[in-house]
Amino acid sequence: MLGLDRFCIMFYQINPSDYPEYMKCERVSEQPGTVLMESRAMQGIRRTVPIGYLLSVLYFYGYHRPRLSFADREISKLHHYFYPSAGYTTPLGIAGGIAYACYFDGFCNCSKENVASAANKERSRALAAWKQHQDLWELQQASQCWYSWRRLLSFGRYRQGFGGGDDGKDRRATYEDFLDPHGIIGVGKQVPEVNDLSFYQYYNKQQVDALVSAAMRLRRSPEEERWIQTCGRLGGYGSIGMLLTWNSRGMFFRLFMGLGLGVVCGGFISAAKLDS
């Protein structure tokens, strides 16, 4: 993307054949960073626009209205300042959210040191879960000597609740079976080997795995998808509504006004789970 991927991994374009499970997610592209930037931009709007609304109310009643004459106070209306405040704070929220994504999600979380540390933690958790599973399996095997054949059959059915299956399957279980499929290591194992090394000139495979992992977690999260879609839908309606009903300021300013209003309304609706 215009060479920007050299400076920030958020603009990096992946090789789709290296991440087949990621490409099956809804609303994804070959640039996983856009998923993170979209989410952060929406979060930025949800934070800055309400602050702008609050400041507009304080400005109107605390500064502007007291300075007007009694005759002019009837003419001046709060909504002349309330709704336009989103025209200023919406682009600030978008810019702030994208900057946050580029720095924290890209530069910090996808750095070699942080990615290696996160992968080690995932591996440690998987090893702990695998060891617990093995201890439970060994305990169950030892306890079978004290039961009759009938109790042994019923106990075998009970073991299926632990994912035990048959004995051969338990013996073949490895720690990799307990890895988070959306984690860095799990994402990296979507294909047995890299298809094209030219895609990893600026960032190593594990760094790209971390980026794809973060994007997959968002797209596979029902809560995240619900509020993103609600805010996006209402933001679009708000933009169209402001273009048609507001007769002052420029087109882009009115678009930002409607987008900010729609995202804030969508955030409240999603928080109350009225869209579930």
C-alpha positions, 0 to 999 in steps of 0.5 A, a space after each residue: 500500500 504505497 510502501 507504507 508497510 515498510 514503516 508500519 505493519 498495519 498496512 502490510 498485505 499478507 499472502 492469503 494462502 498462508 492464512 486460509 482460516 483467516 480468509 474464511 472470516 467475514 469482512 476481511 481483506 488481505 490487509 489485517 491491519 485494516 480490521 484493527 484500524 476500523 475497530 480503533 477508529 470506531 472506539 475513538 469516535 465513541 470516546 471523542 464525540 460524547 466529550 464534544 457534546 458535553 463541551 458544547 452544552 457547557 459552552 452554550 449554557 456557561 459562556 455563550 447564552 449568558 452573554 446574549 441579550 434577552 431578545 437574542 436568547 430566544 433565537 440562539 438554540 442549543 442544537 446549533 452547537 450540539 450537533 455541529 460539535 461532532 463535525 470537529 470531534 469525529 475526525 479527531 476520534 478517527 485520527 486518534 484511533 488509527 494512530 493508536 492502532 498503528 502505535 500500540 497494535 502495530 509498533 508495540 504488540 507486533 514487535 519481535 520482542 513482544 511477539 516472542 513473549 506472547 508466543 511463549 506465554 501461549 505455549 506455557 498455557 498450552 503445556 499446563 493444560 496438556 499436563 493437567 489433561 495427562 494427569 487426569 488421564 493417568 488417574 482415570 487409568 489407575 482407577 479402572 483397576 478398582 471397578 468391574 467391567 460394567 462400571 468400566 464401560 460406564 466410566 468410559 462413557 463418562 470420560 468422553 466428557 473430558 474429550 478423552 475418546 479412546 485410549 489411543 487418542 489420549 496417548 496421541 494428545 500433544 500440547 499443540 491440541 491445547 493451543 488457542 486456534 486464534 493465538 499467535 502459534 495457532 495462526 502460524 500453524 494454519 499451513 505446514 510451511 510458508 508458500 512464498 518467502 518474498 512476503 516476509 521481507 520487512 517482518 518475520 512470519 511470527 510478527 505477521 502471525 501476531 497481526 493476523 491473530 489480533 484481526 481474527 480475534 476481532 472478527 470471530 468475536 460476536 460482541 465485537 462484530 455486533 457493535 461494529 456492525 450496529 455503529 457502522 449501520 447507524 453511522 451511515 444512516 446518520 451521515 445521509 440524514 445530516 446531508 439531507 436535513 442540515 443546511 449549513 456547513 460543507 458536505 464533509 463536515 455534515 458527513 462527520 456530524 452524522 457519522 459521529 451521531 450515528 456511532 454514539 447512538 449505535 454504541 448506546 444501543 449495543 451496550 444495552 444489547 438492544 441489537 442482539 
